[in-house]
């Protein structure tokens, strides 16, 4: 970036932390003479361990805070632009150098540990984890939402627990869209080339230093893909990328966009992920003990495994090798409705597979298509990735207890010999989130002071953790929360400040934000994908009733919103525009904000700083949900429909439940919406607002803090990704015969 582009010049330019000379190397490298005292930072920037280890983010941010934010928390990009004087100033800071040295010592100790063995899962035969998106950090923009964040947290826990695991995904050059809200409140989308952002990705080469390429046939052409390596602590994440010069131009865009393009694009992406991913592992010499399909996008890997077995023995049939494929594969479904699962017209699937591949499976075309149908005999049924995964995996699970139940009913049609849905062999492992990533530094410091330096290990014991958290003084918990709330308010003010805010009042931009929001006002957060079942407009059902709470002179409420509508979903965009533009001579414009471009960075501020986290999906369409788990780990209270994980988490004291457990159907959607909206308003009016503003002589809301401590104590250990991964290890990965027995029993 030029000096003109940064708005800096001369000494101001140097003081800001920017470099004048930008002499880049290939493959996201650059020329930079680091002071020897800080040399470790260049090494650390290549490993996303910095994003969750204690002091990792701070050591980069403190080099040049303004530049850190300008580079969107990307240490590789920041080091490419930082000035020499900024580096040497830090090299002369003994305290900072000591922090770097301490971090290096912990990093090397962490990486040097011998990998653990879990039965069949060994360093020689690891878990192979496949997913279409990974939310590792916002500086690696290859995720869109909950599925990706869940996958990223899964890998981080695998690293911390030293579980032998390798992961495979796709490197989307343009990622998911960036959101901009126009002056009139309408969502606009844009894309940028992530490969220009100095990502912490290294090319995957063979022993001769040449790029490893995998190739598969799609649409009648041979398409090649290179691989990139992202290092997450001890875990390797391999990302396939078709942006290779020898490919046709159209094929170079197979990995262009996440969830972009038409059905044909989705099919070839999923072929690359599943079939190409298996081929990559072969070239790397990785022999997995189990393949974990995180959602159905990678289900073609099961077919590829069958092809490999058939290639080894020409006397075998496809049915002969199915048991061997199933023994190797486990499948997690994240979708509670049939329409949400990827399915494609059979003829389109056939056009994306060459006839020789299907022949290599020793199947006729219709037999191949039948693998993806709930009813193999129905030739009019589309080819579904979820039926394919269920049919060719030894174990299938939902992502919450309720979702397991819903999935058994949804896919019972595949099991014609089973009478009751409860007997369908689909279990559940409830999702969790990575505590080291999502617990704020303020609460980590609180725990260190009151629970000791080894506080993190206490999370593994629910009773010990509960007792320890309950012993923390109320005022200490409240101070930590108020610190995070003020940080959120500062972020809100900065994010919504615009020099030109347009002529129409909307809640995402203001010319003056100095008095926007207050840390004394009850703050409700609502951030998630804008989709029909998420019911973004439920809170607007009785606008007068809502605004009465917002305008209350003694006990007001303020709201912070964030989320993206699919680029082609104009209905969702219209819902967002309505929310943005409310202006009924009320305080709405001063007590409601919308934060653009919801990603992990936005989420960190929101889930850590709000008092209440609202979630109002239409039951039973929330498979699990994890944003509320992150809120709970930071002392916020969930205010949610009893669906997904909240059914398991809510105990009457650690948050609030909206409505009853009555499930929606096409005939009573509107009735349920009315009842849930009334419940939402009533709980706010009669419970949440009174409890929050009920203060003692010291100004502390004792009843509220008791709920906060109950939330911290009960939900943190129950919904951590460490607990989730232990469940996968014990119940799924190394279960073998045990897994099949459990599936049959459930």
Buried (B, 14 or more C-beta within 10 A) or exposed (E): EEEEEBEBEEEEBBBBBBBEEEEEEEEBBBEBEBBEBBBBBBEBBBBBBBBBBBBBBBBBBBBBEEBBEBBBBBBBBBBBBBBBEBBBBBBEBEEBBEBBEEBBEBBEEBEEEEBEBBEBBBEEBBBBBBBBBBBBBBBBBBBBBBBBBBBBBBBBBBBBBBBBBBBBBBBBBBBBBBBEBBBEBBBEBEBEEBBEBBBBBBBBEEEEEEEBBBBBBBBEEEBBBBBBBBBBBBBBBBBBBBBBEEBEEEBBBBBBBBBBBEBBBBBBBBBBBBBBBBBBBEEBEBEBBBBBBBBBBBBBBBBBBBBBBBEEEEEBEBEBBBEEBBBBBBBBBBBBEEEBBBBBBBEBBBBBBBEEBBEBBBBEBEBBBBBBBBEBEEEEBBBBBBBBBBBBBBBBBBBBBBBBBBBBBBBBEBBEEEEEBEBBBBBBBBBBBBBBBBBBBBBBEBBBEBBEEEBBEBBEEBEBBBEBBEEBEBEEBBBBBBBBBBBBBBBBBEBBBBEEBBEEBBBBBBEEBEEBBBBEBBBBBBBBBBBBBBBBBBBBBBEEBBBBBBBBEEBBBBBBBBBBBBBEBEEBBBBBBEBBBBEEEBBBBBBBBBBBBBBBBBBBBBBBBBBBBBBBBBBBBBBBBBBBBBBBBBBBBBBBBBBBBBBBBBEEEBBBBBBEEEBBEEEEBEEBBBBBBBBBBEBBBEEBBEBBBEEEEEEBBEBBBBBBBBBBBBBBBBBBBBBBBBBBBBBBBBBBEBBBEBBEEB
